[in-house]
Amino acid sequence: MVTQFDEKGKIFTTIVSKSPVKVLIQLPTNQVQGEIHVRRDGRLKDELDSANKYVAVTNATIFSQDGSKVITQCKFLSVNNSQIIWIIPEAEMLGEEIQK
């Protein structure tokens, strides 16, 4: 790890700290439940609005379009931002909890 200091003693590092946010994503043909990693001082929206064409989803479970059947699970999934219909952070879901 490379660490740099400025003249005031502020530490700069090449490592970007991120926190996982559990989400449910609706795609045209599937639903995905997993984690998107967001900068600690950022928002999920900021991650989606970045210049990246794809968003990384970790610990992903892919469901049928209506969410009733598990298709597969994977540790990493790359989702094209243009295919996201809606996305909900699980912490902000109201009503019935997701227990897929």
Sequence and secondary structure as in RCSB ss.txt:
>XXXX:A:sequence
MVTQFDEKGKIFTTIVSKSPVKVLIQLPTNQVQGEIHVRRDGRLKDELDSANKYVAVTNATIFSQDGSKVITQCK
FLSVNNSQIIWIIPEAEMLGEEIQK
>XXXX:A:secstr
  EEE TT  EEES   EEEEEEEEE SS EEEEEEEEETTS HHHHHHSS SEEEEEEEEEE TTS SEEEEEE
EEEEEGGG SEEEEGGG  SS    
